[in-house]
Amino acid sequence: MMQFYFLSVLINCIAGIALLFSDTTDERYKFFEFVKNQKFKLIAGIASILISLVTLFGTYEGSWIILGDLIPSLTGLTAGFILLFSFYLDRRTIAPTEKESKIEKFFILNRKYFGVTCLVAALLHFFFPKVVIL
């Protein structure tokens, strides 16, 4: 299960970077141009959700069930949802419904904050592996 621990840290970093730099047009961040790719959003979103679900219910030696990786799992699930929803928004051909507009306003407009949260959760999860909830 330590492999999923590493994957949880890695996917939270990748999702956090994707959320932070997905709408930037600054030339200084030209390296992060790959996060605007539709296939990247789809694969990163699916991977984030799957890995987060596994780590949510997976147990490690000395950790509690569910509480062991709660914050990284929740941030990974949220980031995966935002990436998949962003993929959907870029490919839709019909006008958005009222519900989609509300979700878009909350998650898509605030995705930088979610990206920072993912990166912080990944770093804390990496440096403090035995702490409950992290």
N, C-alpha and C positions, 0 to 999 in steps of 0.2 A: 504493500500500500504506500510505501514511500515514493513510488513512481508517481502516484496521483498527487502526493504532496508537492512534488516538484512541478508537475503539470499545472496544478492550481496556481502556484506562484507565477509560472511562465505565462499562462493564459490570462491572468489578471494584468500582468505587465503589457502584454500584447493588446488586450482589449482597452486598457487605459490609454495607451499610445494612440490607438485607432480613434478613440473618442476625443482625445485632445487635438489631434492634428487632421481630422477628417474634413474640416472646412477652412483650413488656413490657406491663404494665398501668398503669404510672406516668402520671399526668396530665401531667407535664412533657413527655412525648414523644408527645403527642396528634397532632402533625403527621405522625408516621410510622405512623399507623393504616392507611394504604393497603398496607403490606407484608404485612398479614394476609390480604389478599384472595387467594382461590384462583387467579383468573385471572392476577393479577400474579405469583404464584409460578411458575405454569406458563410464562408468556411469558418471565419473567426467567431461569428455568432453561434453557429451550431456547436463548434468545439467548446466554446465557453459554457454554454448551457449543459452539454453532456458532462463535461468534467466537473462542473459545479454540483450537478446532481449526484454524481458518484462521491465526491468529497463531502457532501452534506450528510450522507448516510454511512459513509465509510468510517471505520474506527481504526485508531492506531494504538500501539502499545502505550498505556499510560494516559490515554485521553478518554473523554466522555463521549457517549453516543450523541450525535447531532451537535452538541455544543462545542465539540473539538475544533471545528473549522467553520463556525457559523458566519462570521463576518466575511471571510474570503469567498465562501460559497454564495452568500447573498449578493455581494458585489459582482461576482462572476455571472450569476443569473440575470441581474439587472443589466449588466453590460452586454450580455448575449442578446437579451431582448431588444435593447436599443439598437444594436448592430443589425439584427434581423428586421426590425421595424424600419430602420433607415434604408435597408436594401429594398424593402417593400415600397416605401415612399418614392424611391428613385425610379421604380419600374411600373408604378400604377398608371393607368390610363384614364381612370374615371375621377370625377370630383370627390374630394374627401367628405366623409360623413362628419356629423357633429362630434361623435365619439372619437374618431380619428384625429380631428382637429385638436381636441382637448389633450389627447395623448401626445400628439406632436408638440404642442406648446409646452407641456411639462417636461417630457423626456428629451426631445431633440434640441430644443432651445437651451436646455441646461446640461447638455452632454459633456461639456468641459468639466463641470463640477463632478459628474459621475466618473469621468476619466481620472481626475485627481484622486478621487476616493478609491478607485481600483488600484492605482499605483501605490497609494499609502497602505492599503490593505495587503498588497503583495509584498511590500517591503517589511511591514510589521510581521507578516506571516513567515517571511524568510528568516528574519533575525531573531524572532521569539517563537520557536516551533512548539514548545511545550506549554505555552500559556493557554488557559481555557478561553474559548470564544475566538481567539486569533488562530 
